Amino acid sequence: MFGGDTSASVELTVWGFSPLVPGSTARQPATAKWYDRRDSVFVEFCLEDSKDVQVKFDKSKFEFSCVSGTDNIKHQNTVDLFGEIDPKGSKHRRTDRSVLCCLRKAEAGKSWPRLTKDKTKNNWLSVDFNNWKDWEDDSDEDLSSFDKFSEMMNSMGGDDLPDGADEEHDSADSDDEKMPDLE
């Protein structure tokens, strides 16, 4: 139709990622939301039915990988971080709907204007505005429930969040309010 060899295959690549076929060996980035707190940064990878979850924390980056869904799609994210973290104090927890990572800041009290070192926009990453809080103006005596949650996470051993953390994390949903009766 356009001339030339019609038997040649065409490969579509968008920003370094090629389209994936379920069960293929290629990996795609997982969709994630993030928010900043006084002593930690939280990153939630939004994946249902994840398995083989692996999270590796380094001082200036972290790596996330898993297989998700009924199609066993392979995901991998490597994030060069805006600031440094404490790898030993950082933790993650897998649920049926997501994987929540708590990155313990190496320098508590320093605000992160973005998650990544580079200012470039990642199409898989967004700000979690439901959990975002401008904590820089707060006093130390007035810690929010998320700061208390963060302290609890950092005092734990292991890779799991404490029991009940899911309810606290999901409590910011505005659509959970009771609807008025219709007349």
Secondary structure as a PSIPRED ss2 file (coil, helix, strand):
# PSIPRED VFORMAT (PSIPRED V4.0)

   1 M C   1.000  0.000  0.000
   2 F C   1.000  0.000  0.000
   3 G C   1.000  0.000  0.000
   4 G C   1.000  0.000  0.000
   5 D C   1.000  0.000  0.000
   6 T C   1.000  0.000  0.000
   7 S C   1.000  0.000  0.000
   8 A C   1.000  0.000  0.000
   9 S C   1.000  0.000  0.000
  10 V C   1.000  0.000  0.000
  11 E C   1.000  0.000  0.000
  12 L C   1.000  0.000  0.000
  13 T C   1.000  0.000  0.000
  14 V E   0.000  0.000  1.000
  15 W C   1.000  0.000  0.000
  16 G C   1.000  0.000  0.000
  17 F E   0.000  0.000  1.000
  18 S C   1.000  0.000  0.000
  19 P C   1.000  0.000  0.000
  20 L C   1.000  0.000  0.000
  21 V C   1.000  0.000  0.000
  22 P C   1.000  0.000  0.000
  23 G C   1.000  0.000  0.000
  24 S C   1.000  0.000  0.000
  25 T C   1.000  0.000  0.000
  26 A C   1.000  0.000  0.000
  27 R C   1.000  0.000  0.000
  28 Q E   0.000  0.000  1.000
  29 P C   1.000  0.000  0.000
  30 A C   1.000  0.000  0.000
  31 T C   1.000  0.000  0.000
  32 A E   0.000  0.000  1.000
  33 K E   0.000  0.000  1.000
  34 W E   0.000  0.000  1.000
  35 Y E   0.000  0.000  1.000
  36 D E   0.000  0.000  1.000
  37 R C   1.000  0.000  0.000
  38 R C   1.000  0.000  0.000
  39 D C   1.000  0.000  0.000
  40 S E   0.000  0.000  1.000
  41 V E   0.000  0.000  1.000
  42 F E   0.000  0.000  1.000
  43 V E   0.000  0.000  1.000
  44 E E   0.000  0.000  1.000
  45 F E   0.000  0.000  1.000
  46 C C   1.000  0.000  0.000
  47 L C   1.000  0.000  0.000
  48 E C   1.000  0.000  0.000
  49 D C   1.000  0.000  0.000
  50 S C   1.000  0.000  0.000
  51 K E   0.000  0.000  1.000
  52 D E   0.000  0.000  1.000
  53 V E   0.000  0.000  1.000
  54 Q E   0.000  0.000  1.000
  55 V E   0.000  0.000  1.000
  56 K E   0.000  0.000  1.000
  57 F E   0.000  0.000  1.000
  58 D C   1.000  0.000  0.000
  59 K C   1.000  0.000  0.000
  60 S C   1.000  0.000  0.000
  61 K E   0.000  0.000  1.000
  62 F E   0.000  0.000  1.000
  63 E E   0.000  0.000  1.000
  64 F E   0.000  0.000  1.000
  65 S E   0.000  0.000  1.000
  66 C E   0.000  0.000  1.000
  67 V E   0.000  0.000  1.000
  68 S E   0.000  0.000  1.000
  69 G C   1.000  0.000  0.000
  70 T C   1.000  0.000  0.000
  71 D C   1.000  0.000  0.000
  72 N C   1.000  0.000  0.000
  73 I E   0.000  0.000  1.000
  74 K E   0.000  0.000  1.000
  75 H E   0.000  0.000  1.000
  76 Q E   0.000  0.000  1.000
  77 N E   0.000  0.000  1.000
  78 T E   0.000  0.000  1.000
  79 V E   0.000  0.000  1.000
  80 D E   0.000  0.000  1.000
  81 L E   0.000  0.000  1.000
  82 F C   1.000  0.000  0.000
  83 G C   1.000  0.000  0.000
  84 E C   1.000  0.000  0.000
  85 I E   0.000  0.000  1.000
  86 D C   1.000  0.000  0.000
  87 P H   0.000  1.000  0.000
  88 K H   0.000  1.000  0.000
  89 G H   0.000  1.000  0.000
  90 S C   1.000  0.000  0.000
  91 K E   0.000  0.000  1.000
  92 H E   0.000  0.000  1.000
  93 R E   0.000  0.000  1.000
  94 R E   0.000  0.000  1.000
  95 T C   1.000  0.000  0.000
  96 D C   1.000  0.000  0.000
  97 R C   1.000  0.000  0.000
  98 S C   1.000  0.000  0.000
  99 V E   0.000  0.000  1.000
 100 L E   0.000  0.000  1.000
 101 C E   0.000  0.000  1.000
 102 C E   0.000  0.000  1.000
 103 L E   0.000  0.000  1.000
 104 R E   0.000  0.000  1.000
 105 K E   0.000  0.000  1.000
 106 A C   1.000  0.000  0.000
 107 E C   1.000  0.000  0.000
 108 A C   1.000  0.000  0.000
 109 G C   1.000  0.000  0.000
 110 K C   1.000  0.000  0.000
 111 S C   1.000  0.000  0.000
 112 W C   1.000  0.000  0.000
 113 P C   1.000  0.000  0.000
 114 R C   1.000  0.000  0.000
 115 L C   1.000  0.000  0.000
 116 T E   0.000  0.000  1.000
 117 K C   1.000  0.000  0.000
 118 D C   1.000  0.000  0.000
 119 K C   1.000  0.000  0.000
 120 T C   1.000  0.000  0.000
 121 K C   1.000  0.000  0.000
 122 N C   1.000  0.000  0.000
 123 N C   1.000  0.000  0.000
 124 W C   1.000  0.000  0.000
 125 L E   0.000  0.000  1.000
 126 S E   0.000  0.000  1.000
 127 V E   0.000  0.000  1.000
 128 D C   1.000  0.000  0.000
 129 F C   1.000  0.000  0.000
 130 N C   1.000  0.000  0.000
 131 N C   1.000  0.000  0.000
 132 W C   1.000  0.000  0.000
 133 K C   1.000  0.000  0.000
 134 D C   1.000  0.000  0.000
 135 W C   1.000  0.000  0.000
 136 E C   1.000  0.000  0.000
 137 D C   1.000  0.000  0.000
 138 D C   1.000  0.000  0.000
 139 S C   1.000  0.000  0.000
 140 D C   1.000  0.000  0.000
 141 E C   1.000  0.000  0.000
 142 D C   1.000  0.000  0.000
 143 L C   1.000  0.000  0.000
 144 S C   1.000  0.000  0.000
 145 S H   0.000  1.000  0.000
 146 F H   0.000  1.000  0.000
 147 D H   0.000  1.000  0.000
 148 K H   0.000  1.000  0.000
 149 F H   0.000  1.000  0.000
 150 S H   0.000  1.000  0.000
 151 E H   0.000  1.000  0.000
 152 M H   0.000  1.000  0.000
 153 M H   0.000  1.000  0.000
 154 N H   0.000  1.000  0.000
 155 S H   0.000  1.000  0.000
 156 M C   1.000  0.000  0.000
 157 G C   1.000  0.000  0.000
 158 G C   1.000  0.000  0.000
 159 D C   1.000  0.000  0.000
 160 D C   1.000  0.000  0.000
 161 L C   1.000  0.000  0.000
 162 P C   1.000  0.000  0.000
 163 D C   1.000  0.000  0.000
 164 G C   1.000  0.000  0.000
 165 A H   0.000  1.000  0.000
 166 D H   0.000  1.000  0.000
 167 E H   0.000  1.000  0.000
 168 E H   0.000  1.000  0.000
 169 H H   0.000  1.000  0.000
 170 D H   0.000  1.000  0.000
 171 S C   1.000  0.000  0.000
 172 A C   1.000  0.000  0.000
 173 D C   1.000  0.000  0.000
 174 S H   0.000  1.000  0.000
 175 D H   0.000  1.000  0.000
 176 D H   0.000  1.000  0.000
 177 E C   1.000  0.000  0.000
 178 K C   1.000  0.000  0.000
 179 M C   1.000  0.000  0.000
 180 P C   1.000  0.000  0.000
 181 D C   1.000  0.000  0.000
 182 L C   1.000  0.000  0.000
 183 E C   1.000  0.000  0.000
